[in-house]
Amino acid sequence: MSTLPFTLPTCDRPAAIRLEVYSPANGRLHGSLDAVVYACAEHAVEAVSAIEAAGLTAYRWSAPGVDINRGCGYAHVFAPGTPLSTAGGAR
């Protein structure tokens, strides 16, 4: 997994939200889906703020009735070995 260019809040609680993390590409702020991160309800705003402060876009993913089944602070970065970029996308 690549290193995130921001620090996520973390705790022992189950995640309440899933955030897709996009870097800009092709003239769009959400041009490249680079990671998915999870946060509890208490840390959701802090997670979005950290993502946006790194020049990335956070999109809250939701699907009614779907159990997130991850802990607060868990992250999955796509394209292992490729760091997230704020200058044109990671891929």
Summary of the structure (lengths in Angstrom):
residues: 91
radius of gyration: 12.5
end to end distance: 14.6
largest distance: 37.9
contacts: 273
relative contact order: 0.36
helix: 11%
strand: 34%
